[in-house]
Amino acid sequence: MPDVRCSVSDCAYQKDSTCQAPALQVQAKGGLSQGAKVSSCADTQCQSFKPRR
C-alpha cells in the first residue's frame, strides 16, 4: 500500500504521521448511500479508524 499520511494521533494505526492499517476504507459522511457524490474531502471519512488504547 502506498504511504498514506494521517494526523489522527488517537488512531491505533497512526505511526509517525503515517497510516499503518492493513487496508483503508473511506466513505461519504453523514449516512450518504454508497456511490453518493461528494463535493469535497470534508464530505468523506475514514472507516478504518481504530481507537488507540
ZASEMI-402447 format. One record per residue: x, y, z of N, C-alpha, C in turn; residue in three letters; residue number from 1. Coordinates in Angstrom, 2 decimals. Layout:
<zaros>
ZARO      n_c1      n_c2      n_c3     ca_c1     ca_c2     ca_c3      c_c1      c_c2      c_c3    aa     i
ZARO         X         Y         Z         X         Y         Z         X         Y         Z   ALA   NUM
...
</zaros>
This chain:
<zaros>
ZARO      n_c1      n_c2      n_c3     ca_c1     ca_c2     ca_c3      c_c1      c_c2      c_c3    aa     i
ZARO      0.86     -1.18      0.00      0.00      0.00      0.00      0.90      1.23      0.00   MET     1
ZARO      0.54      2.26     -0.76      1.33      3.50     -0.77      1.24      4.19      0.59   PRO     2
ZARO      2.19      5.08      0.85      2.17      5.84      2.10      0.92      6.71      2.14   ASP     3
ZARO      0.21      6.62      3.26     -0.99      7.43      3.47     -0.72      8.28      4.71   VAL     4
ZARO     -0.71      9.58      4.53     -0.46     10.50      5.64     -1.67     10.55      6.54   ARG     5
ZARO     -1.42     10.55      7.87     -2.50     10.59      8.85     -2.06     11.41     10.05   CYS     6
ZARO     -2.91     12.32     10.49     -2.58     13.15     11.65     -3.51     12.87     12.83   SER     7
ZARO     -4.25     11.76     12.79     -5.16     11.41     13.87     -4.39     10.61     14.92   VAL     8
ZARO     -3.87     11.30     15.91     -2.99     10.67     16.90     -3.73      9.67     17.79   SER     9
ZARO     -5.06      9.72     17.85     -5.82      8.78     18.67     -6.13      7.47     17.94   ASP    10
ZARO     -5.68      7.33     16.70     -5.92      6.10     15.94     -4.79      5.11     16.17   CYS    11
ZARO     -5.14      3.85     16.43     -4.15      2.81     16.69     -3.25      2.55     15.48   ALA    12
ZARO     -3.72      2.87     14.28     -2.95      2.62     13.06     -2.00      3.75     12.70   TYR    13
ZARO     -2.08      4.88     13.37     -1.23      6.03     13.04      0.11      5.89     13.73   GLN    14
ZARO      1.18      5.96     12.95      2.54      5.90     13.48      3.40      6.85     12.66   LYS    15
ZARO      4.07      7.77     13.33      4.94      8.73     12.66      4.22      9.44     11.51   ASP    16
ZARO      2.99      9.85     11.75      2.17     10.58     10.79      1.84      9.79      9.53   SER    17
ZARO      1.90      8.46      9.63      1.58      7.59      8.50      0.57      6.54      8.96   THR    18
ZARO     -0.40      6.23      8.11     -1.38      5.19      8.42     -0.75      3.82      8.19   CYS    19
ZARO     -0.82      2.96      9.19     -0.26      1.61      9.10     -1.35      0.54      9.00   GLN    20
ZARO     -2.59      0.95      8.75     -3.70     -0.01      8.64     -3.44     -0.96      7.46   ALA    21
ZARO     -3.84     -2.23      7.60     -3.64     -3.18      6.51     -4.48     -2.84      5.27   PRO    22
ZARO     -5.57     -2.12      5.46     -6.42     -1.69      4.35     -7.14     -0.42      4.79   ALA    23
ZARO     -7.53      0.39      3.83     -8.27      1.62      4.12     -9.68      1.52      3.57   LEU    24
ZARO    -10.62      2.07      4.33    -11.98      2.20      3.84    -12.40      3.64      4.08   GLN    25
ZARO    -12.65      4.35      3.01    -13.09      5.74      3.07    -14.46      5.82      2.44   VAL    26
ZARO    -15.37      6.51      3.12    -16.73      6.61      2.58    -17.31      7.99      2.80   GLN    27
ZARO    -18.45      8.23      2.18    -19.15      9.50      2.32    -19.65      9.66      3.74   ALA    28
ZARO    -19.57     10.86      4.27    -20.02     11.18      5.63    -21.52     11.30      5.71   LYS    29
ZARO    -22.03     11.20      6.95    -23.41     11.54      7.22    -24.45     10.57      6.70   GLY    30
ZARO    -24.08      9.31      6.55    -25.06      8.33      6.13    -25.43      8.37      4.66   GLY    31
ZARO    -24.62      9.05      3.85    -24.90      9.07      2.42    -24.75      7.66      1.87   LEU    32
ZARO    -25.55      7.29      0.93    -25.53      5.94      0.40    -24.26      5.68     -0.41   SER    33
ZARO    -23.94      4.39     -0.56    -22.79      4.00     -1.35    -22.95      4.54     -2.76   GLN    34
ZARO    -21.89      5.11     -3.29    -21.94      5.69     -4.62    -22.41      7.13     -4.61   GLY    35
ZARO    -22.67      7.67     -3.41    -23.12      9.06     -3.31    -22.02     10.00     -3.80   ALA    36
ZARO    -22.41     11.08     -4.42    -21.45     12.08     -4.90    -21.17     13.06     -3.78   LYS    37
ZARO    -19.89     13.34     -3.57    -19.49     14.33     -2.57    -18.80     15.48     -3.28   VAL    38
ZARO    -18.80     16.65     -2.65    -18.23     17.82     -3.31    -16.86     18.21     -2.79   SER    39
ZARO    -16.44     17.64     -1.65    -15.11     17.97     -1.12    -14.66     16.88     -0.16   SER    40
ZARO    -13.39     16.93      0.23    -12.87     15.94      1.17    -13.56     16.05      2.53   CYS    41
ZARO    -14.13     17.21      2.84    -14.86     17.38      4.09    -16.11     16.48      4.15   ALA    42
ZARO    -16.54     15.98      3.01    -17.71     15.11      2.93    -17.35     13.63      3.03   ASP    43
ZARO    -16.10     13.32      3.36    -15.66     11.93      3.46    -15.14     11.63      4.86   THR    44
ZARO    -15.02     10.34      5.18    -14.47      9.94      6.47    -13.79      8.58      6.36   GLN    45
ZARO    -12.77      8.38      7.18    -12.03      7.12      7.21    -12.76      6.15      8.12   CYS    46
ZARO    -13.15      5.02      7.58    -13.82      3.99      8.37    -12.84      2.98      8.94   GLN    47
ZARO    -11.55      3.11      8.64    -10.54      2.20      9.14    -10.10      2.58     10.54   SER    48
ZARO    -10.57      3.71     11.06    -10.17      4.19     12.38    -10.39      3.14     13.46   PHE    49
ZARO     -9.36      2.97     14.32     -9.45      2.08     15.46     -8.85      2.86     16.63   LYS    50
ZARO     -9.61      3.05     17.72     -9.10      3.85     18.84     -7.81      3.26     19.42   PRO    51
ZARO     -6.91      4.16     19.76     -5.66      3.75     20.43     -6.00      3.42     21.88   ARG    52
ZARO     -5.42      2.39     22.40     -5.66      2.01     23.80     -4.65      2.62     24.72   ARG    53
</zaros>
